[in-house]
Structure formats: C-alpha cells, structure tokens
Amino acid sequence: MGRYVIAGRVKMYCEEHGEGEPLLFMHGGGATVEAYSRLVRELADRYRVILPEQRGHGRTADADGPFSYDVMAQDTIAFMKAAGMRSAHFVGHSDGAIVGMLVAMSRPDLVKKFVSIGGNFDVDGYTEEELAFIHTASPEKLRQNPSFANVVETYRQVTPDGPEHFPIVYEKLIRMWRKEPKISPQNLSRIVAPTLVMAGDRDIITLEHTIELFRAIPRARLCILPNSSHFVPIQEPRLVARAILDFLAHAR
C-alpha cells in the first residue's frame, strides 16, 4: 500500500508490505521501490517492510539544492518521526546503506539491527573501474548503461517532476557520488546496533573496503555472496533475503 508522509519539508512517498516488527528498507541511488519488489516479498513474510523513496527518487518530488547523504539521513529520521516509528530494523542497499550508517551513528535509538548491502563509507572504496565510470558519467550515459536503464525508465514514468526532470536529478546524483561519502572508521565505531555487512564478490566496492567497513563496526558480521554484483538484492533476492532473515533472527 502506498502513501505520502510529510517528513520535514519533504513529502515522501512510501509503501508498506507485511506485518510484524518494522523493517525500514532504503533503496539505492536513483532507484524506486519497484526494483526491490521480489526481495520485499521474501522479507514481508516475517516483517512489516516500509520502503520510503528519498527526495528526487521515484514518486517523491525533487527539492531545491544538491543531494547529500547527510540530508537524506535527516529526511529518513524525519520520516520515521512523522510515521510514528520509534525504532526499526534498517536494511540499506548502496546509497541506502550509507544513509543507514549515518542514521545508526547519529541516532542509535532508532536502529535495532542494521544490514548494509553494497555500502561504502568513503569514495575511495570504489573499484578503479567504477571510479572511472563515475568521473566520466553523465545523465545520458547512465540512461544507456544496462545496469541503470530500467531504473532510469521507471523514474521517468513515475516522478511527479515529469520525465524532463531526469537530467537534473541524475546530475545531482553524479555530483554526490564523486565527493561522498567521507565517513571515518572512527565514526563508524559509534554504530552500536548489531550489523550485517553484505556485498557481492564482484561488487563495485572493493572487497578490501568492505572488510574495513566490517572491522570498523564493533558488532558486525560479514557476508560475501559468491558470483554476485553490486545489484545482488535485485538479481538474487532469495539468497539475500535468506541471509537477512537469519541475521535478524539470531544476531545479538
């Protein structure tokens, strides 16, 4: 079921599926809720899965100013307050994982358990190939990239800003990806929630960086999925759901 929540100055679209403890799922950069439908079905058998769309994503209109992970984290906190959520399990993919890190660091009372999928805490965590792609990217190149094509087309179909807004919002994303995140390992040590750090073995985040993330968070577990890319929650939803559900059920 979809609805809008007034989160500060942003009217955020969200969907809810299932019943039980709240699980807040945060999408990747440029993505909409549709991208994770198969994974959500697996998780909604045991949890009340809530999927907000960040500013400039999906059915949530863009807002003035550049994108930043700090702003998205504040939007997420405001969303939880407006939706009456005192706390929740957090699952974030890619950009959503970075937002989850920032919320878990600044508001530990809101995060019960945290799952980071394909998350990086520093721009330097990208592979050389991905860094080269980001620094030469443009909205049109993203539209033509097979990994982004479906996501881009869905955005163009559902955004309240109209399909012509596509270059503006994707230029904001590209500028953010070139400079952020910049989170120190010392700040990551402030995350007190039990955490699962998950990534594909062929992720656009280096394995070394993923291991550094795992080691920086005190109560973290590590899960590297074989033969998997950065888009593993979309491509292998059952495998990812099995790991998430096991972690949420047993982590202490």
Phi, psi and omega in degrees: 000131181257147178201171177249144178234131177278105182252094185065241179262007183245131175267096189268131174279143176212158173234152178232141179219138175083183180224162179119203178299144179289136175233114182268117181256126183247122188285170176277173183298126180082351187278164174239172183297333182300327185299335187249018187300320182290320177294318181298320178301322179292318183284330184288351174292336184236344185226159170273102186269122180247127183238097173276150173257126184292165178308134179075010179239136175057234185269000175270123184295155174292161178230162180298148176096168181286165172278147169206152179292326178298317179296318179295325177295318178294322175299320181294318177297317178295324178297315181298317180297314182293329180274000178075028181263113179284329177193167181196161164285141180248131170233123181230138177249128174059243177303324179296328177292322178295317176301318178299320177301314183294320178293317180296329178285316187272332182225070182300338179292340183272341190248112178284299176223152188228132176241120176256121179245115179062035181266148174232148180257355180211146177304327182292354180281349178289153172294162179300321180296318181290321177299317179297320179296314182298318185283350175245004185289154173215162177306321181291322177295322177296320180297327182273347181286127182303328181290336184251347191304312182294321180297316180297316182295322177296318177303313182298330182280328189250343185298136175288348179278352180089149184300335181290348180277352183309310182298328182291311184289325180284333172294323176297318179298313182299317179297321178294315182299331181285338186242337186233158004274168174219076180252131181279150174303328178297320178289326177299331180294349177280350179285115184259346181291142170305132190230139172249118176263112185240143176201158172279153180287352176239035183290163173281351171265133182295150178298322180299319180292321178298319178294322177297321176299313179302316183287336182280337182264121190304319187249045186261151169241156183242135178223110177254120184268130185286149176052041188231145181260189177296337184261029183301324179293339178270322184275329182229064187296324181292318179297315180293317180298320180300317180293318180295312183296320178296317179296312182297328181283330191240343183291140178230000000 
